[in-house]
Amino acid sequence: MLCLVFSGALCYAHDIARTEKEKVKGIPLEVKEKVLHGSFDKSGSIVPTLDGHMLTVIFNENLGQVDVEVATTSGVSVQCLSVFTPNGLQVYIPNAGNYIVTFTLSNGDEYYGEFEVLN
């Protein structure tokens, strides 16, 4: 019994059992409201982070189908996709530069975030 308790304590101490919440890596991006047709601001439910060239987006609640577009600040589209929430997504940005990610909800609400990918 003592060995079982001791091994469990070691796993917990070294987080081998993944008992601690996963920490979001990367730089968080601010999500701003662009067009709001609904009555509630959902920008807090969209959590984008940038880690190098990888853009990761986590949706904290079910927003239905969300269209996501990543484009340069000059308007050249890099990636367009749709995702059913609350699933998240990852987008690899191949080139350094300034970008805008736009989130369009099924009710027409639009949110965006600006970010810069460094080499």
N, CA, C and O atoms as a Tinker XYZ file with bonds, in Angstrom:
   476  protein
     1  N      0.835000   -1.189000    0.000000    73     2
     2  CA     0.000000    0.000000    0.000000    64     1     3
     3  C      0.880000    1.254000    0.000000    63     2     4     5
     4  O      0.603000    2.226000   -0.703000    81     3
     5  N      1.924000    1.209000    0.788000    73     3     6
     6  CA     2.833000    2.341000    0.875000    64     5     7
     7  C      3.486000    2.634000   -0.479000    63     6     8     9
     8  O      3.633000    3.795000   -0.860000    81     7
     9  N      3.877000    1.583000   -1.203000    73     7    10
    10  CA     4.485000    1.758000   -2.533000    64     9    11
    11  C      3.509000    2.383000   -3.513000    63    10    12    13
    12  O      3.891000    3.229000   -4.322000    81    11
    13  N      2.250000    1.971000   -3.443000    73    11    14
    14  CA     1.227000    2.527000   -4.329000    64    13    15
    15  C      1.016000    4.014000   -4.068000    63    14    16    17
    16  O      0.939000    4.802000   -5.010000    81    15
    17  N      0.925000    4.397000   -2.824000    73    15    18
    18  CA     0.745000    5.806000   -2.461000    64    17    19
    19  C      1.976000    6.614000   -2.851000    63    18    20    21
    20  O      1.852000    7.725000   -3.367000    81    19
    21  N      3.154000    6.067000   -2.610000    73    19    22
    22  CA     4.398000    6.764000   -2.924000    64    21    23
    23  C      4.551000    6.983000   -4.436000    63    22    24    25
    24  O      4.940000    8.069000   -4.866000    81    23
    25  N      4.246000    5.955000   -5.246000    73    23    26
    26  CA     4.363000    6.114000   -6.700000    64    25    27
    27  C      3.329000    7.111000   -7.230000    63    26    28    29
    28  O      3.625000    7.869000   -8.155000    81    27
    29  N      2.142000    7.122000   -6.670000    73    27    30
    30  CA     1.126000    8.103000   -7.067000    64    29    31
    31  C      1.546000    9.522000   -6.720000    63    30    32    33
    32  O      1.307000   10.449000   -7.493000    81    31
    33  N      2.165000    9.693000   -5.570000    73    31    34
    34  CA     2.638000   11.023000   -5.163000    64    33    35
    35  C      3.747000   11.510000   -6.078000    63    34    36    37
    36  O      3.801000   12.695000   -6.408000    81    35
    37  N      4.635000   10.611000   -6.494000    73    35    38
    38  CA     5.709000   10.988000   -7.418000    64    37    39
    39  C      5.156000   11.394000   -8.786000    63    38    40    41
    40  O      5.602000   12.381000   -9.371000    81    39
    41  N      4.193000   10.637000   -9.290000    73    39    42
    42  CA     3.578000   10.981000  -10.582000    64    41    43
    43  C      2.910000   12.348000  -10.519000    63    42    44    45
    44  O      3.026000   13.146000  -11.449000    81    43
    45  N      2.213000   12.614000   -9.426000    73    43    46
    46  CA     1.548000   13.903000   -9.261000    64    45    47
    47  C      2.569000   15.036000   -9.171000    63    46    48    49
    48  O      2.367000   16.102000   -9.752000    81    47
    49  N      3.653000   14.813000   -8.453000    73    47    50
    50  CA     4.668000   15.847000   -8.256000    64    49    51
    51  C      5.382000   16.194000   -9.560000    63    50    52    53
    52  O      5.732000   17.353000   -9.785000    81    51
    53  N      5.597000   15.210000  -10.410000    73    51    54
    54  CA     6.288000   15.452000  -11.674000    64    53    55
    55  C      5.329000   15.644000  -12.839000    63    54    56    57
    56  O      5.765000   15.738000  -13.986000    81    55
    57  N      4.022000   15.703000  -12.563000    73    55    58
    58  CA     2.966000   15.931000  -13.551000    64    57    59
    59  C      2.988000   14.884000  -14.662000    63    58    60    61
    60  O      2.652000   15.183000  -15.808000    81    59
    61  N      3.380000   13.672000  -14.326000    73    59    62
    62  CA     3.367000   12.584000  -15.301000    64    61    63
    63  C      1.935000   12.177000  -15.616000    63    62    64    65
    64  O      1.639000   11.796000  -16.748000    81    63
    65  N      1.057000   12.249000  -14.648000    73    63    66
    66  CA    -0.326000   11.843000  -14.829000    64    65    67
    67  C     -1.161000   12.934000  -15.498000    63    66    68    69
    68  O     -2.362000   12.753000  -15.696000    81    67
    69  N     -0.548000   14.051000  -15.844000    73    67    70
    70  CA    -1.234000   15.181000  -16.486000    64    69    71
    71  C     -2.426000   15.658000  -15.663000    63    70    72    73
    72  O     -3.515000   15.887000  -16.189000    81    71
    73  N     -2.193000   15.803000  -14.358000    73    71    74
    74  CA    -3.243000   16.277000  -13.481000    64    73    75
    75  C     -3.353000   17.790000  -13.481000    63    74    76    77
    76  O     -4.392000   18.339000  -13.114000    81    75
    77  N     -2.288000   18.470000  -13.892000    73    75    78
    78  CA    -2.320000   19.928000  -13.963000    64    77    79
    79  C     -2.863000   20.333000  -15.325000    63    78    80    81
    80  O     -2.580000   19.680000  -16.330000    81    79
    81  N     -3.636000   21.400000  -15.362000    73    79    82
    82  CA    -4.186000   21.867000  -16.633000    64    81    83
    83  C     -3.072000   22.214000  -17.602000    63    82    84    85
    84  O     -2.022000   22.725000  -17.213000    81    83
    85  N     -3.323000   21.923000  -18.889000    73    83    86
    86  CA    -2.362000   22.288000  -19.932000    64    85    87
    87  C     -2.266000   23.812000  -19.993000    63    86    88    89
    88  O     -3.282000   24.506000  -19.977000    81    87
    89  N     -1.071000   24.310000  -20.062000    73    87    90
    90  CA    -0.866000   25.744000  -20.175000    64    89    91
    91  C     -0.825000   26.108000  -21.649000    63    90    92    93
    92  O     -0.197000   25.412000  -22.447000    81    91
    93  N     -1.491000   27.194000  -22.013000    73    91    94
    94  CA    -1.488000   27.653000  -23.391000    64    93    95
    95  C     -0.150000   28.312000  -23.664000    63    94    96    97
    96  O      0.235000   29.264000  -22.985000    81    95
    97  N      0.559000   27.797000  -24.668000    73    95    98
    98  CA     1.841000   28.358000  -25.028000    64    97    99
    99  C      1.636000   29.413000  -26.087000    63    98   100   101
   100  O      0.655000   29.375000  -26.829000    81    99
   101  N      2.549000   30.346000  -26.160000    73    99   102
   102  CA     2.485000   31.360000  -27.197000    64   101   103
   103  C      2.031000   32.697000  -26.668000    63   102   104   105
   104  O      1.769000   32.873000  -25.478000    81   103
   105  N      1.947000   33.630000  -27.587000    73   103   106
   106  CA     1.553000   35.000000  -27.277000    64   105   107
   107  C      0.062000   35.138000  -27.525000    63   106   108   109
   108  O     -0.387000   34.888000  -28.643000    81   107
   109  N     -0.728000   35.530000  -26.521000    73   107   110
   110  CA    -2.161000   35.700000  -26.749000    64   109   111
   111  C     -2.423000   36.913000  -27.646000    63   110   112   113
   112  O     -1.743000   37.934000  -27.547000    81   111
   113  N     -3.418000   36.781000  -28.520000    73   111   114
   114  CA    -3.816000   37.876000  -29.402000    64   113   115
   115  C     -5.121000   38.476000  -28.907000    63   114   116   117
   116  O     -5.990000   37.762000  -28.407000    81   115
   117  N     -5.256000   39.773000  -29.045000    73   115   118
   118  CA    -6.495000   40.450000  -28.661000    64   117   119
   119  C     -7.509000   40.295000  -29.786000    63   118   120   121
   120  O     -7.201000   40.566000  -30.947000    81   119
   121  N     -8.719000   39.859000  -29.440000    73   119   122
   122  CA    -9.798000   39.713000  -30.417000    64   121   123
   123  C    -10.697000   40.938000  -30.297000    63   122   124   125
   124  O    -11.200000   41.261000  -29.221000    81   123
   125  N    -10.886000   41.611000  -31.434000    73   123   126
   126  CA   -11.697000   42.829000  -31.460000    64   125   127
   127  C    -12.967000   42.589000  -32.258000    63   126   128   129
   128  O    -13.009000   41.750000  -33.158000    81   127
   129  N    -13.984000   43.332000  -31.913000    73   127   130
   130  CA   -15.274000   43.246000  -32.579000    64   129   131
   131  C    -15.226000   44.070000  -33.859000    63   130   132   133
   132  O    -14.794000   45.223000  -33.845000    81   131
   133  N    -15.669000   43.480000  -34.967000    73   131   134
   134  CA   -15.700000   44.195000  -36.241000    64   133   135
   135  C    -17.138000   44.550000  -36.599000    63   134   136   137
   136  O    -17.461000   45.719000  -36.807000    81   135
   137  N    -17.994000   43.541000  -36.669000    73   135   138
   138  CA   -19.414000   43.726000  -36.962000    64   137   139
   139  C    -20.177000   42.861000  -35.979000    63   138   140   141
   140  O    -19.877000   41.676000  -35.828000    81   139
   141  N    -21.159000   43.441000  -35.310000    73   139   142
   142  CA   -21.927000   42.694000  -34.324000    64   141   143
   143  C    -23.401000   42.782000  -34.688000    63   142   144   145
   144  O    -24.023000   43.836000  -34.561000    81   143
   145  N    -23.964000   41.638000  -35.153000    73   143   146
   146  CA   -25.383000   41.579000  -35.491000    64   145   147
   147  C    -26.203000   41.033000  -34.328000    63   146   148   149
   148  O    -27.373000   41.382000  -34.173000    81   147
   149  N    -25.598000   40.186000  -33.518000    73   147   150
   150  CA   -26.273000   39.609000  -32.371000    64   149   151
   151  C    -26.265000   40.575000  -31.207000    63   150   152   153
   152  O    -25.736000   41.682000  -31.308000    81   151
   153  N    -26.857000   40.151000  -30.097000    73   151   154
   154  CA   -26.946000   41.052000  -28.944000    64   153   155
   155  C    -25.812000   40.854000  -27.941000    63   154   156   157
   156  O    -25.662000   41.656000  -27.020000    81   155
   157  N    -25.016000   39.803000  -28.105000    73   155   158
   158  CA   -23.972000   39.515000  -27.129000    64   157   159
   159  C    -22.607000   39.498000  -27.797000    63   158   160   161
   160  O    -22.451000   38.969000  -28.898000    81   159
   161  N    -21.622000   40.078000  -27.128000    73   159   162
   162  CA   -20.240000   40.054000  -27.605000    64   161   163
   163  C    -19.638000   38.697000  -27.273000    63   162   164   165
   164  O    -19.601000   38.308000  -26.106000    81   163
   165  N    -19.170000   37.979000  -28.272000    73   163   166
   166  CA   -18.599000   36.650000  -28.094000    64   165   167
   167  C    -17.076000   36.648000  -28.226000    63   166   168   169
   168  O    -16.475000   35.580000  -28.343000    81   167
   169  N    -16.442000   37.823000  -28.211000    73   167   170
   170  CA   -14.991000   37.883000  -28.400000    64   169   171
   171  C    -14.226000   37.160000  -27.288000    63   170   172   173
   172  O    -13.117000   36.682000  -27.526000    81   171
   173  N    -14.783000   37.070000  -26.100000    73   171   174
   174  CA   -14.139000   36.360000  -25.007000    64   173   175
   175  C    -14.132000   34.853000  -25.189000    63   174   176   177
   176  O    -13.392000   34.147000  -24.503000    81   175
   177  N    -14.952000   34.352000  -26.111000    73   175   178
   178  CA   -15.022000   32.913000  -26.367000    64   177   179
   179  C    -14.017000   32.455000  -27.415000    63   178   180   181
   180  O    -13.876000   31.256000  -27.656000    81   179
   181  N    -13.320000   33.395000  -28.036000    73   179   182
   182  CA   -12.331000   33.102000  -29.068000    64   181   183
   183  C    -10.956000   33.440000  -28.499000    63   182   184   185
   184  O    -10.681000   34.596000  -28.177000    81   183
   185  N    -10.085000   32.421000  -28.373000    73   183   186
   186  CA    -8.781000   32.614000  -27.744000    64   185   187
   187  C     -7.675000   32.227000  -28.727000    63   186   188   189
   188  O     -7.273000   31.064000  -28.772000    81   187
   189  N     -7.175000   33.190000  -29.518000    73   187   190
   190  CA    -6.065000   32.887000  -30.419000    64   189   191
   191  C     -4.723000   33.173000  -29.754000    63   190   192   193
   192  O     -4.581000   34.142000  -29.010000    81   191
   193  N     -3.739000   32.316000  -30.032000    73   191   194
   194  CA    -2.374000   32.526000  -29.562000    64   193   195
   195  C     -1.415000   32.261000  -30.718000    63   194   196   197
   196  O     -1.703000   31.474000  -31.619000    81   195
   197  N     -0.284000   32.927000  -30.670000    73   195   198
   198  CA     0.734000   32.773000  -31.701000    64   197   199
   199  C      2.011000   32.258000  -31.059000    63   198   200   201
   200  O      2.521000   32.849000  -30.108000    81   199
   201  N      2.524000   31.148000  -31.587000    73   199   202
   202  CA     3.774000   30.563000  -31.111000    64   201   203
   203  C      4.671000   30.359000  -32.327000    63   202   204   205
   204  O      4.568000   29.348000  -33.021000    81   203
   205  N      5.552000   31.329000  -32.580000    73   203   206
   206  CA     6.394000   31.271000  -33.777000    64   205   207
   207  C      5.561000   31.486000  -35.025000    63   206   208   209
   208  O      4.980000   32.555000  -35.212000    81   207
   209  N      5.499000   30.478000  -35.878000    73   207   210
   210  CA     4.705000   30.550000  -37.108000    64   209   211
   211  C      3.363000   29.834000  -36.964000    63   210   212   213
   212  O      2.620000   29.736000  -37.940000    81   211
   213  N      3.034000   29.330000  -35.772000    73   211   214
   214  CA     1.819000   28.550000  -35.562000    64   213   215
   215  C      0.763000   29.381000  -34.835000    63   214   216   217
   216  O      0.972000   29.831000  -33.708000    81   215
   217  N     -0.373000   29.575000  -35.504000    73   215   218
   218  CA    -1.522000   30.255000  -34.912000    64   217   219
   219  C     -2.470000   29.183000  -34.388000    63   218   220   221
   220  O     -2.928000   28.329000  -35.148000    81   219
   221  N     -2.763000   29.225000  -33.104000    73   219   222
   222  CA    -3.674000   28.273000  -32.474000    64   221   223
   223  C     -4.883000   29.043000  -31.966000    63   222   224   225
   224  O     -4.743000   30.086000  -31.327000    81   223
   225  N     -6.079000   28.519000  -32.255000    73   223   226
   226  CA    -7.314000   29.166000  -31.806000    64   225   227
   227  C     -8.123000   28.161000  -31.002000    63   226   228   229
   228  O     -8.377000   27.045000  -31.456000    81   227
   229  N     -8.520000   28.565000  -29.814000    73   227   230
   230  CA    -9.377000   27.754000  -28.953000    64   229   231
   231  C    -10.702000   28.481000  -28.798000    63   230   232   233
   232  O    -10.732000   29.679000  -28.515000    81   231
   233  N    -11.797000   27.754000  -28.985000    73   231   234
   234  CA   -13.137000   28.309000  -28.790000    64   233   235
   235  C    -13.656000   27.776000  -27.455000    63   234   236   237
   236  O    -13.797000   26.566000  -27.277000    81   235
   237  N    -13.938000   28.683000  -26.519000    73   235   238
   238  CA   -14.347000   28.291000  -25.173000    64   237   239
   239  C    -15.806000   27.896000  -25.064000    63   238   240   241
   240  O    -16.215000   27.357000  -24.035000    81   239
   241  N    -16.602000   28.145000  -26.087000    73   239   242
   242  CA   -18.002000   27.746000  -26.066000    64   241   243
   243  C    -18.445000   27.406000  -27.484000    63   242   244   245
   244  O    -17.744000   27.692000  -28.455000    81   243
   245  N    -19.603000   26.799000  -27.584000    73   243   246
   246  CA   -20.130000   26.406000  -28.878000    64   245   247
   247  C    -20.692000   27.635000  -29.586000    63   246   248   249
   248  O    -21.705000   28.194000  -29.166000    81   247
   249  N    -20.031000   28.048000  -30.655000    73   247   250
   250  CA   -20.463000   29.196000  -31.448000    64   249   251
   251  C    -21.044000   28.759000  -32.791000    63   250   252   253
   252  O    -21.304000   29.597000  -33.655000    81   251
   253  N    -21.250000   27.456000  -32.972000    73   251   254
   254  CA   -21.718000   26.940000  -34.250000    64   253   255
   255  C    -20.562000   26.875000  -35.231000    63   254   256   257
   256  O    -19.409000   26.693000  -34.839000    81   255
   257  N    -20.877000   27.023000  -36.506000    73   255   258
   258  CA   -19.831000   27.023000  -37.531000    64   257   259
   259  C    -19.195000   28.405000  -37.598000    63   258   260   261
   260  O    -19.889000   29.421000  -37.657000    81   259
   261  N    -17.865000   28.428000  -37.589000    73   259   262
   262  CA   -17.126000   29.687000  -37.651000    64   261   263
   263  C    -16.205000   29.638000  -38.868000    63   262   264   265
   264  O    -15.435000   28.692000  -39.035000    81   263
   265  N    -16.290000   30.659000  -39.714000    73   263   266
   266  CA   -15.380000   30.792000  -40.847000    64   265   267
   267  C    -14.165000   31.586000  -40.382000    63   266   268   269
   268  O    -14.302000   32.645000  -39.769000    81   267
   269  N    -12.979000   31.068000  -40.679000    73   267   270
   270  CA   -11.740000   31.693000  -40.242000    64   269   271
   271  C    -10.915000   32.018000  -41.480000    63   270   272   273
   272  O    -10.689000   31.157000  -42.331000    81   271
   273  N    -10.465000   33.272000  -41.572000    73   271   274
   274  CA    -9.600000   33.683000  -42.669000    64   273   275
   275  C     -8.365000   34.356000  -42.096000    63   274   276   277
   276  O     -8.458000   35.264000  -41.270000    81   275
   277  N     -7.201000   33.891000  -42.552000    73   275   278
   278  CA    -5.938000   34.528000  -42.203000    64   277   279
   279  C     -5.448000   35.211000  -43.471000    63   278   280   281
   280  O     -5.306000   34.574000  -44.515000    81   279
   281  N     -5.188000   36.518000  -43.373000    73   279   282
   282  CA    -4.757000   37.297000  -44.537000    64   281   283
   283  C     -3.663000   38.264000  -44.123000    63   282   284   285
   284  O     -3.533000   38.619000  -42.952000    81   283
   285  N     -2.883000   38.679000  -45.103000    73   283   286
   286  CA    -1.891000   39.714000  -44.841000    64   285   287
   287  C     -2.624000   41.033000  -44.632000    63   286   288   289
   288  O     -3.804000   41.148000  -44.961000    81   287
   289  N     -1.932000   42.024000  -44.087000    73   287   290
   290  CA    -2.576000   43.322000  -43.874000    64   289   291
   291  C     -2.907000   44.011000  -45.189000    63   290   292   293
   292  O     -3.727000   44.929000  -45.215000    81   291
   293  N     -2.279000   43.582000  -46.286000    73   291   294
   294  CA    -2.609000   44.150000  -47.598000    64   293   295
   295  C     -3.811000   43.444000  -48.231000    63   294   296   297
   296  O     -4.258000   43.844000  -49.305000    81   295
   297  N     -4.343000   42.396000  -47.581000    73   295   298
   298  CA    -5.551000   41.740000  -48.055000    64   297   299
   299  C     -5.353000   40.437000  -48.798000    63   298   300   301
   300  O     -6.330000   39.858000  -49.272000    81   299
   301  N     -4.129000   39.951000  -48.920000    73   299   302
   302  CA    -3.867000   38.688000  -49.603000    64   301   303
   303  C     -4.191000   37.531000  -48.654000    63   302   304   305
   304  O     -3.605000   37.423000  -47.576000    81   303
   305  N     -5.119000   36.677000  -49.058000    73   303   306
   306  CA    -5.545000   35.560000  -48.219000    64   305   307
   307  C     -4.463000   34.483000  -48.140000    63   306   308   309
   308  O     -3.893000   34.081000  -49.154000    81   307
   309  N     -4.191000   34.024000  -46.917000    73   307   310
   310  CA    -3.202000   32.979000  -46.684000    64   309   311
   311  C     -3.903000   31.644000  -46.434000    63   310   312   313
   312  O     -3.462000   30.605000  -46.926000    81   311
   313  N     -4.987000   31.675000  -45.674000    73   311   314
   314  CA    -5.716000   30.461000  -45.319000    64   313   315
   315  C     -7.170000   30.812000  -45.051000    63   314   316   317
   316  O     -7.454000   31.783000  -44.350000    81   315
   317  N     -8.103000   30.026000  -45.606000    73   315   318
   318  CA    -9.533000   30.158000  -45.325000    64   317   319
   319  C    -10.057000   28.787000  -44.948000    63   318   320   321
   320  O     -9.786000   27.806000  -45.641000    81   319
   321  N    -10.802000   28.707000  -43.860000    73   319   322
   322  CA   -11.376000   27.430000  -43.462000    64   321   323
   323  C    -12.577000   27.648000  -42.576000    63   322   324   325
   324  O    -12.782000   28.735000  -42.037000    81   323
   325  N    -13.374000   26.595000  -42.430000    73   323   326
   326  CA   -14.526000   26.607000  -41.535000    64   325   327
   327  C    -14.315000   25.552000  -40.471000    63   326   328   329
   328  O    -13.759000   24.487000  -40.739000    81   327
   329  N    -14.758000   25.849000  -39.273000    73   327   330
   330  CA   -14.617000   24.914000  -38.168000    64   329   331
   331  C    -15.916000   24.919000  -37.368000    63   330   332   333
   332  O    -16.537000   25.964000  -37.175000    81   331
   333  N    -16.314000   23.738000  -36.909000    73   331   334
   334  CA   -17.458000   23.622000  -36.014000    64   333   335
   335  C    -16.941000   23.700000  -34.592000    63   334   336   337
   336  O    -16.103000   22.896000  -34.184000    81   335
   337  N    -17.437000   24.659000  -33.841000    73   335   338
   338  CA   -16.977000   24.850000  -32.472000    64   337   339
   339  C    -17.758000   23.927000  -31.551000    63   338   340   341
   340  O    -18.863000   23.511000  -31.900000    81   339
   341  N    -17.224000   23.602000  -30.404000    73   339   342
   342  CA   -16.117000   24.190000  -29.686000    64   341   343
   343  C    -14.749000   23.617000  -30.034000    63   342   344   345
   344  O    -13.811000   23.798000  -29.258000    81   343
   345  N    -14.593000   22.941000  -31.154000    73   343   346
   346  CA   -13.270000   22.467000  -31.571000    64   345   347
   347  C    -12.355000   23.651000  -31.835000    63   346   348   349
   348  O    -12.820000   24.742000  -32.162000    81   347
   349  N    -11.066000   23.436000  -31.694000    73   347   350
   350  CA   -10.083000   24.466000  -31.984000    64   349   351
   351  C     -9.435000   24.211000  -33.332000    63   350   352   353
   352  O     -9.824000   23.297000  -34.058000    81   351
   353  N     -8.446000   25.027000  -33.658000    73   351   354
   354  CA    -7.741000   24.847000  -34.914000    64   353   355
   355  C     -6.331000   25.382000  -34.799000    63   354   356   357
   356  O     -6.016000   26.177000  -33.913000    81   355
   357  N     -5.483000   24.928000  -35.720000    73   355   358
   358  CA    -4.117000   25.420000  -35.829000    64   357   359
   359  C     -3.849000   25.745000  -37.289000    63   358   360   361
   360  O     -4.228000   24.993000  -38.187000    81   359
   361  N     -3.189000   26.877000  -37.511000    73   359   362
   362  CA    -2.834000   27.313000  -38.861000    64   361   363
   363  C     -1.345000   27.648000  -38.865000    63   362   364   365
   364  O     -0.867000   28.407000  -38.021000    81   363
   365  N     -0.624000   27.077000  -39.819000    73   363   366
   366  CA     0.797000   27.379000  -39.964000    64   365   367
   367  C      0.938000   28.556000  -40.922000    63   366   368   369
   368  O      0.431000   28.512000  -42.042000    81   367
   369  N      1.625000   29.609000  -40.483000    73   367   370
   370  CA     1.882000   30.795000  -41.299000    64   369   371
   371  C      3.316000   30.672000  -41.814000    63   370   372   373
   372  O      4.253000   30.779000  -41.024000    81   371
   373  N      3.516000   30.449000  -43.132000    73   371   374
   374  CA     4.861000   30.146000  -43.632000    64   373   375
   375  C      5.826000   31.330000  -43.667000    63   374   376   377
   376  O      7.030000   31.139000  -43.496000    81   375
   377  N      5.329000   32.538000  -43.882000    73   375   378
   378  CA     6.215000   33.685000  -44.072000    64   377   379
   379  C      6.084000   34.694000  -42.936000    63   378   380   381
   380  O      5.025000   34.832000  -42.324000    81   379
   381  N      7.172000   35.386000  -42.674000    73   379   382
   382  CA     7.144000   36.469000  -41.684000    64   381   383
   383  C      6.363000   37.643000  -42.263000    63   382   384   385
   384  O      6.337000   37.840000  -43.478000    81   383
   385  N      5.729000   38.418000  -41.391000    73   383   386
   386  CA     4.982000   39.593000  -41.833000    64   385   387
   387  C      3.841000   39.911000  -40.890000    63   386   388   389
   388  O      3.698000   39.290000  -39.836000    81   387
   389  N      3.021000   40.892000  -41.280000    73   387   390
   390  CA     1.863000   41.320000  -40.503000    64   389   391
   391  C      0.607000   40.676000  -41.073000    63   390   392   393
   392  O      0.408000   40.642000  -42.288000    81   391
   393  N     -0.239000   40.165000  -40.181000    73   391   394
   394  CA    -1.419000   39.416000  -40.590000    64   393   395
   395  C     -2.648000   39.845000  -39.795000    63   394   396   397
   396  O     -2.546000   40.460000  -38.733000    81   395
   397  N     -3.810000   39.502000  -40.343000    73   395   398
   398  CA    -5.097000   39.706000  -39.679000    64   397   399
   399  C     -5.851000   38.385000  -39.759000    63   398   400   401
   400  O     -5.954000   37.794000  -40.834000    81   399
   401  N     -6.375000   37.920000  -38.637000    73   399   402
   402  CA    -7.237000   36.739000  -38.631000    64   401   403
   403  C     -8.659000   37.227000  -38.371000    63   402   404   405
   404  O     -8.905000   37.981000  -37.430000    81   403
   405  N     -9.597000   36.786000  -39.222000    73   403   406
   406  CA   -10.994000   37.207000  -39.113000    64   405   407
   407  C    -11.853000   35.987000  -38.811000    63   406   408   409
   408  O    -11.718000   34.944000  -39.450000    81   407
   409  N    -12.737000   36.129000  -37.831000    73   407   410
   410  CA   -13.663000   35.070000  -37.436000    64   409   411
   411  C    -15.072000   35.540000  -37.761000    63   410   412   413
   412  O    -15.510000   36.574000  -37.257000    81   411
   413  N    -15.791000   34.792000  -38.600000    73   411   414
   414  CA   -17.165000   35.134000  -38.955000    64   413   415
   415  C    -18.085000   34.045000  -38.423000    63   414   416   417
   416  O    -17.986000   32.886000  -38.827000    81   415
   417  N    -18.975000   34.420000  -37.520000    73   415   418
   418  CA   -19.919000   33.465000  -36.942000    64   417   419
   419  C    -21.090000   33.261000  -37.893000    63   418   420   421
   420  O    -21.280000   34.036000  -38.831000    81   419
   421  N    -21.873000   32.214000  -37.649000    73   419   422
   422  CA   -22.992000   31.885000  -38.539000    64   421   423
   423  C    -24.085000   32.955000  -38.542000    63   422   424   425
   424  O    -24.849000   33.034000  -39.503000    81   423
   425  N    -24.181000   33.777000  -37.499000    73   423   426
   426  CA   -25.184000   34.849000  -37.466000    64   425   427
   427  C    -24.684000   36.147000  -38.105000    63   426   428   429
   428  O    -25.400000   37.148000  -38.111000    81   427
   429  N    -23.455000   36.135000  -38.645000    73   427   430
   430  CA   -22.915000   37.307000  -39.324000    64   429   431
   431  C    -21.969000   38.151000  -38.488000    63   430   432   433
   432  O    -21.333000   39.065000  -39.013000    81   431
   433  N    -21.863000   37.861000  -37.188000    73   431   434
   434  CA   -20.924000   38.598000  -36.339000    64   433   435
   435  C    -19.501000   38.357000  -36.820000    63   434   436   437
   436  O    -19.152000   37.235000  -37.186000    81   435
   437  N    -18.678000   39.400000  -36.822000    73   435   438
   438  CA   -17.286000   39.285000  -37.236000    64   437   439
   439  C    -16.371000   39.818000  -36.135000    63   438   440   441
   440  O    -16.631000   40.856000  -35.526000    81   439
   441  N    -15.304000   39.079000  -35.904000    73   439   442
   442  CA   -14.270000   39.464000  -34.961000    64   441   443
   443  C    -12.926000   39.314000  -35.657000    63   442   444   445
   444  O    -12.785000   38.521000  -36.588000    81   443
   445  N    -11.941000   40.079000  -35.204000    73   443   446
   446  CA   -10.633000   39.975000  -35.836000    64   445   447
   447  C     -9.524000   40.201000  -34.815000    63   446   448   449
   448  O     -9.748000   40.739000  -33.731000    81   447
   449  N     -8.337000   39.778000  -35.191000    73   447   450
   450  CA    -7.150000   39.996000  -34.388000    64   449   451
   451  C     -5.970000   40.231000  -35.310000    63   450   452   453
   452  O     -5.849000   39.585000  -36.351000    81   451
   453  N     -5.106000   41.148000  -34.932000    73   451   454
   454  CA    -3.919000   41.466000  -35.724000    64   453   455
   455  C     -2.694000   40.891000  -35.042000    63   454   456   457
   456  O     -2.599000   40.897000  -33.815000    81   455
   457  N     -1.743000   40.386000  -35.846000    73   455   458
   458  CA    -0.531000   39.827000  -35.271000    64   457   459
   459  C      0.613000   39.914000  -36.276000    63   458   460   461
   460  O      0.408000   40.150000  -37.466000    81   459
   461  N      1.825000   39.717000  -35.756000    73   459   462
   462  CA     3.023000   39.769000  -36.580000    64   461   463
   463  C      3.806000   38.476000  -36.383000    63   462   464   465
   464  O      4.064000   38.059000  -35.254000    81   463
   465  N      4.180000   37.849000  -37.494000    73   463   466
   466  CA     5.014000   36.651000  -37.473000    64   465   467
   467  C      6.445000   37.106000  -37.730000    63   466   468   469
   468  O      6.732000   37.747000  -38.741000    81   467
   469  N      7.341000   36.766000  -36.803000    73   467   470
   470  CA     8.740000   37.120000  -36.951000    64   469   471
   471  C      9.517000   35.909000  -37.455000    63   470   472   473
   472  O      9.085000   34.771000  -37.276000    81   471
   473  N     10.639000   36.151000  -38.072000    73   471   474
   474  CA    11.467000   35.050000  -38.568000    64   473   475
   475  C     12.123000   34.289000  -37.495000    63   474   476
   476  O     12.850000   33.335000  -37.770000    81   475
